[in-house]
Amino acid sequence: MTRKQKRLAIIAGAIGFLGSAVGLTLYALGEQTSYFYMPGDIAERPVSAGQRIRLGGLVAKGSIRRADDTRVHFAVTDGTDTVAVRYNGILPDLFREEQGVVTEGVFGEDNVFVADTVLAKHDENYMPREVADSLKEKGVWQED
């Protein structure tokens, strides 16, 4: 094998290695991606069961039902559409009706969103930007 062929083989091997590394990285990131949806988005384009998403909006008034243990059922709304949510865990202290919330999880076979993470707004002036923008578009939420 000549010097030129060795050099070409090394370059080809390096390009193959880098291509594989980039491909594996993109695949791994794609598996961890969770897309943000509002209840209206889900009504327009239903999400398949088992697909991991973030669901944001306002906690619907009168929808919070607590079980004897840490299970909680509530609904997330954007003013027009509502999605039922089931959560098993301790809710943030600021979680309450008609407040901004972002939940992360999957839809179950019964079309109820099963959340494994619930994030509530942290003070009276904060609303997650994605949620605020979507609610402002629909005319449901307005800044003071």
Secondary structure as UniProt FT lines:
FT   HELIX           3..32
FT   STRAND          35..37
FT   HELIX           39..44
FT   TURN            49..50
FT   STRAND          52..59
FT   TURN            61..62
FT   STRAND          65..66
FT   STRAND          71..77
FT   STRAND          82..88
FT   TURN            93..94
FT   TURN            97..98
FT   STRAND          100..107
FT   TURN            109..110
FT   STRAND          113..120
FT   TURN            124..125
FT   HELIX           129..138
//
